[in-house]
Amino acid sequence: MALATVGKSIVPTIASKTTAASPSSSVFDMGSYTPHPTMLKASGESPPLDTTVMSPLESGTYPVLLFLHGYLLSKDYYTQIYLHIASHGYIVVAPQTNAIWPSSEVDIIEAAKTSSWLSVGLNDSLPKGVQADPTYRALSGHSRGGHAAFSLALGYDNPDSLKFSALIGIDPVAGFSQTLQFPPPTILTNQASSFALDIPVLVIGTGLGPDKKVPLPFVPACAPEGVNHAEFYKECKPPCYHLVVTDYGHLDLLDDDAPKYLKCVCVNGSGCREPMRRSIGGIVVAFLEAKLGEQDPTDLQAILDDPEIAPAKLFPVEYRP
């Protein structure tokens, strides 16, 4: 049963929107804003890291989503996700973190520097007439970048007590097992609702992430049981949301032109990746609509009520309001 909200008009939650654009498409389709990429090279502290900024081209003031890429991956492998989110009226900022050792500490420190730069340098890098809304800032990350995002939101290596309005983990991973988590910080406690967070949280998981690609005892799955999306969701406090893209793997959200060897690292879904990317992009947009700016929950609730409206199968779908 598809809900009538699937084809309704979508107006991005922009706190002080001055653009004349009038998007009208499903959150799982590209929106009506024109995504504009800006590639920034690190220059001292402005910005502190090589950074991709994907913003609407139309004049207006838009909320910001800071996105942290996965372990040993490039920020450039997620372009289709950035395009989808920006087309619905959001500015995506994706720094290239430089950590090689399997610890999130460097990622967290570098993400904190980039977050501080958002307030002082981002507007100078945006198209004419486009501004970042300083009131609404969301934090997100994939894989170990999800662990770094949660750690930063929890206050680790966050000297300026940076504030975020919402938090998103896309198949977050905190280590190889409950007893072998990424150091530092070790954030998972195996205790329900243990995260000291007072902002809404979205956790997106993959159904194939916990499956092992290499059947050897010393080679873990890409998103092992006990330290993956399910545990992150369990340890969140309400309001929190958990949706799993059932038939896809940990790296299936990456662009089709990402290096081919990455398909040898994790278990992959057997189908086209586009439904996976559209589903993740649409879920993120619906969550941001519900939790930032005007806080319109219509699309998010439609997905929760009828997950079959998504391009890819979603199960389980659960939330604690």
C-alpha positions as CSV (number, residue, x, y, z in Angstrom):
1,M,0.0,0.0,0.0
2,A,1.6,3.3,-1.1
3,L,0.7,6.4,0.7
4,A,-0.6,9.5,-1.1
5,T,2.4,11.5,0.2
6,V,4.7,9.7,-2.3
7,G,4.1,12.3,-5.0
8,K,3.5,15.3,-2.9
9,S,5.3,18.6,-3.1
10,I,8.6,18.7,-1.1
11,V,9.7,22.1,0.3
12,P,13.1,21.8,1.9
13,T,13.3,22.9,5.5
14,I,15.2,26.1,5.0
15,A,15.1,28.4,8.0
16,S,15.1,31.7,6.0
17,K,14.6,30.6,2.4
18,T,14.9,33.4,-0.2
19,T,15.0,31.3,-3.3
20,A,12.1,31.2,-5.8
21,A,12.6,27.5,-6.5
22,S,9.5,25.3,-5.8
23,P,10.6,21.6,-5.7
24,S,7.9,19.0,-6.3
25,S,9.2,15.5,-6.3
26,S,9.5,12.4,-4.1
27,V,12.3,12.5,-1.6
28,F,13.6,9.4,-3.4
29,D,14.0,11.3,-6.7
30,M,16.3,14.2,-7.4
31,G,14.8,17.5,-6.1
32,S,14.3,20.7,-8.1
33,Y,17.4,22.6,-6.8
34,T,20.4,22.5,-9.0
35,P,23.4,20.9,-7.2
36,H,26.6,22.8,-7.6
37,P,30.0,21.2,-6.7
38,T,32.9,23.2,-5.3
39,M,36.2,21.4,-4.7
40,L,38.4,23.2,-2.1
41,K,42.0,22.5,-1.4
42,A,43.3,22.7,2.1
43,S,44.8,26.1,2.8
44,G,45.9,26.5,6.4
45,E,42.6,26.6,8.4
46,S,40.4,27.8,5.6
47,P,39.6,25.0,4.9
48,P,41.7,22.8,7.1
49,L,41.3,19.8,4.7
50,D,40.6,19.1,1.1
51,T,36.8,19.5,1.0
52,T,33.9,18.9,-1.4
53,V,31.0,21.3,-1.0
54,M,27.8,20.4,-2.8
55,S,25.2,23.2,-2.6
56,P,22.1,24.4,-4.4
57,L,22.9,26.9,-7.1
58,E,19.7,28.9,-6.5
59,S,20.0,31.9,-4.1
60,G,18.9,31.1,-0.6
61,T,19.9,30.1,2.9
62,Y,20.2,26.4,3.5
63,P,20.9,24.0,6.3
64,V,24.3,22.3,6.3
65,L,25.1,18.5,6.5
66,L,28.7,17.7,7.4
67,F,29.6,14.2,6.0
68,L,32.5,12.0,7.1
69,H,33.6,9.3,4.7
70,G,34.5,5.7,5.6
71,Y,37.9,4.2,6.5
72,L,40.5,4.4,3.7
73,L,37.9,5.7,1.3
74,S,37.7,9.0,-0.6
75,K,35.1,11.7,-0.2
76,D,34.9,11.6,-4.0
77,Y,33.3,8.1,-3.9
78,Y,29.9,9.5,-2.6
79,T,29.1,12.1,-5.2
80,Q,25.7,10.7,-6.1
81,I,24.6,10.8,-2.5
82,Y,25.8,14.5,-2.3
83,L,24.0,15.4,-5.4
84,H,20.7,13.8,-4.2
85,I,20.7,15.6,-0.9
86,A,21.8,19.0,-2.3
87,S,19.1,18.8,-4.9
88,H,16.5,19.0,-2.1
89,G,17.9,22.2,-0.6
90,Y,20.8,21.3,1.7
91,I,24.5,22.1,1.6
92,V,26.7,19.0,2.0
93,V,30.3,19.5,3.2
94,A,32.6,16.5,2.9
95,P,36.2,16.8,4.1
96,Q,38.9,14.3,3.2
97,T,40.2,13.0,6.5
98,N,43.7,11.5,6.5
99,A,43.7,8.8,9.1
100,I,45.4,5.5,8.0
101,W,45.6,3.7,11.4
102,P,42.3,2.0,12.4
103,S,41.4,4.6,15.0
104,S,38.9,7.4,14.8
105,E,40.9,9.9,16.8
106,V,42.4,11.7,13.8
107,D,39.0,11.7,12.0
108,I,37.3,13.3,15.0
109,I,40.0,16.0,15.3
110,E,39.9,16.8,11.6
111,A,36.1,16.8,11.5
112,A,36.0,19.2,14.5
113,K,38.4,21.6,12.6
114,T,36.1,21.4,9.6
115,S,33.0,22.0,11.7
116,S,34.6,25.1,13.2
117,W,35.5,26.3,9.7
118,L,31.8,26.1,8.6
119,S,31.0,29.2,10.7
120,V,33.9,31.3,9.4
121,G,34.8,30.2,5.9
122,L,32.0,28.2,4.3
123,N,29.9,31.1,3.0
124,D,33.0,32.5,1.1
125,S,33.1,29.2,-0.9
126,L,29.4,29.1,-1.9
127,P,27.8,30.3,-5.2
128,K,26.7,33.9,-5.3
129,G,23.5,34.4,-3.3
130,V,23.8,31.1,-1.4
131,Q,24.4,31.1,2.3
132,A,24.7,28.5,5.0
133,D,22.2,28.6,7.8
134,P,24.2,28.9,11.0
135,T,21.2,27.7,13.1
136,Y,20.7,24.3,11.5
137,R,23.8,22.0,11.2
138,A,23.6,18.2,11.0
139,L,26.5,15.7,11.3
140,S,26.8,12.4,9.4
141,G,29.2,9.7,8.5
142,H,29.6,6.3,6.8
143,S,31.3,3.3,8.3
144,R,34.2,4.4,10.6
145,G,33.2,8.0,9.6
146,G,29.9,7.1,11.3
147,H,31.8,6.2,14.5
148,A,33.7,9.5,14.2
149,A,30.4,11.4,13.8
150,F,28.9,9.8,16.9
151,S,32.1,10.4,18.8
152,L,32.2,14.1,17.9
153,A,28.5,14.6,18.7
154,L,29.2,12.9,22.1
155,G,31.9,15.5,22.9
156,Y,35.1,13.6,22.2
157,D,37.9,15.8,20.9
158,N,35.4,18.6,20.6
159,P,37.2,21.5,22.4
160,D,34.8,24.1,21.2
161,S,31.7,22.1,22.2
162,L,30.4,22.2,18.7
163,K,26.7,21.9,18.5
164,F,24.7,19.9,16.0
165,S,21.0,19.8,15.4
166,A,20.8,16.2,14.2
167,L,23.0,13.1,13.8
168,I,23.1,10.5,11.0
169,G,25.0,7.3,10.9
170,I,25.1,5.4,7.6
171,D,26.1,1.8,8.4
172,P,28.3,3.0,11.2
173,V,31.1,0.7,12.5
174,A,32.9,0.9,15.8
175,G,35.4,-1.8,15.4
176,F,35.9,-5.5,14.8
177,S,33.9,-6.8,17.8
178,Q,32.5,-5.6,21.1
179,T,35.8,-6.4,22.8
180,L,37.9,-5.0,19.9
181,Q,36.6,-1.5,19.2
182,F,38.4,1.3,17.5
183,P,40.5,3.2,20.0
184,P,40.1,6.0,21.0
185,P,37.3,6.6,21.9
186,T,35.4,3.4,22.8
187,I,31.8,4.6,22.7
188,L,29.7,1.4,22.6
189,T,28.8,0.0,26.0
190,N,26.3,-2.7,25.1
191,Q,23.8,-0.7,27.2
192,A,20.5,0.4,25.8
193,S,20.0,4.2,25.5
194,S,23.5,4.9,26.9
195,F,24.5,7.6,24.4
196,A,24.4,11.0,26.1
197,L,22.8,12.7,23.2
198,D,19.9,15.2,23.2
199,I,19.5,15.5,19.4
200,P,17.5,13.3,17.0
201,V,19.5,10.4,15.5
202,L,19.0,8.5,12.3
203,V,20.8,5.1,11.9
204,I,20.8,3.5,8.4
205,G,22.1,-0.1,8.2
206,T,22.8,-2.6,5.5
207,G,21.5,-6.1,5.5
208,L,24.7,-7.6,4.0
209,G,27.1,-5.6,6.0
210,P,27.6,-8.3,8.7
211,D,28.3,-11.0,6.1
212,K,31.9,-11.9,5.6
213,K,33.4,-11.6,2.1
214,V,36.5,-13.7,3.0
215,P,35.7,-16.9,5.0
216,L,38.8,-16.7,7.2
217,P,38.6,-16.2,11.0
218,F,41.1,-13.3,11.1
219,V,39.2,-11.3,8.4
220,P,36.2,-9.6,9.8
221,A,33.0,-8.6,8.1
222,C,32.9,-4.9,6.9
223,A,30.1,-4.2,9.5
224,P,30.5,-6.9,12.2
225,E,27.6,-7.9,14.5
226,G,27.9,-6.1,17.9
227,V,29.6,-3.0,16.6
228,N,27.4,-2.1,13.6
229,H,24.2,-0.2,13.0
230,A,22.0,-2.3,15.3
231,E,24.2,-1.6,18.3
232,F,24.4,2.1,17.5
233,Y,20.6,2.3,17.4
234,K,20.2,0.3,20.6
235,E,22.4,2.8,22.4
236,C,20.6,5.9,21.2
237,K,18.0,7.8,23.2
238,P,14.7,8.9,21.7
239,P,14.0,10.3,19.3
240,C,15.9,7.8,17.1
241,Y,15.2,6.0,13.9
242,H,16.6,2.8,12.4
243,L,16.1,1.6,8.8
244,V,18.0,-1.2,7.1
245,V,18.5,-1.5,3.4
246,T,18.1,-5.2,3.4
247,D,19.6,-6.5,0.1
248,Y,22.7,-4.3,-0.1
249,G,26.2,-4.3,1.4
250,H,28.4,-1.9,3.3
251,L,29.9,-0.2,0.3
252,D,27.0,-0.4,-2.1
253,L,26.2,3.3,-1.6
254,L,29.4,4.3,-3.4
255,D,29.5,5.7,-6.9
256,D,29.6,3.3,-9.7
257,D,33.0,4.6,-10.8
258,A,34.6,4.0,-7.4
259,P,37.6,1.7,-7.7
260,K,36.6,-1.8,-8.7
261,Y,38.7,-3.5,-6.0
262,L,36.3,-2.2,-3.4
263,K,33.8,-4.8,-4.6
264,C,36.3,-7.4,-3.4
265,V,36.3,-6.0,0.2
266,C,32.7,-6.3,1.4
267,V,29.7,-8.5,0.4
268,N,27.8,-6.7,-2.2
269,G,24.2,-6.7,-3.3
270,S,23.4,-8.5,-6.6
271,G,21.5,-5.7,-8.2
272,C,22.1,-2.1,-9.5
273,R,23.3,0.3,-6.8
274,E,21.1,3.1,-7.8
275,P,18.1,2.0,-5.7
276,M,20.4,1.8,-2.7
277,R,21.7,5.3,-3.2
278,R,18.2,6.7,-3.9
279,S,16.9,5.0,-0.8
280,I,19.7,6.4,1.5
281,G,19.4,9.8,-0.1
282,G,15.7,9.9,0.3
283,I,15.7,8.7,3.9
284,V,18.3,11.3,4.8
285,V,16.3,14.1,3.2
286,A,13.1,13.0,4.9
287,F,14.9,12.9,8.3
288,L,16.4,16.4,7.7
289,E,13.0,17.7,6.7
290,A,11.5,16.4,9.9
291,K,14.2,17.6,12.3
292,L,15.6,20.8,10.9
293,G,14.0,24.2,10.1
294,E,10.2,24.0,9.8
295,Q,10.3,20.4,10.9
296,D,7.9,18.8,8.5
297,P,7.6,15.1,9.4
298,T,5.3,14.1,6.5
299,D,7.9,12.3,4.3
300,L,9.7,10.6,7.2
301,Q,6.4,9.3,8.6
302,A,5.3,8.1,5.2
303,I,8.5,6.0,5.0
304,L,8.0,4.6,8.5
305,D,4.4,3.8,7.8
306,D,5.0,2.2,4.4
307,P,8.7,1.3,3.7
308,E,7.7,-0.2,0.3
309,I,7.6,3.3,-1.1
310,A,11.4,3.3,-1.1
311,P,13.3,2.1,-4.2
312,A,15.1,-0.6,-2.2
313,K,13.7,-3.0,0.4
314,L,13.8,-1.7,3.9
315,F,13.6,-4.1,6.8
316,P,13.7,-3.7,9.7
317,V,12.2,-0.2,10.1
318,E,11.8,0.9,13.7
319,Y,11.9,4.1,15.8
320,R,11.5,5.4,19.3
321,P,9.9,8.8,19.2
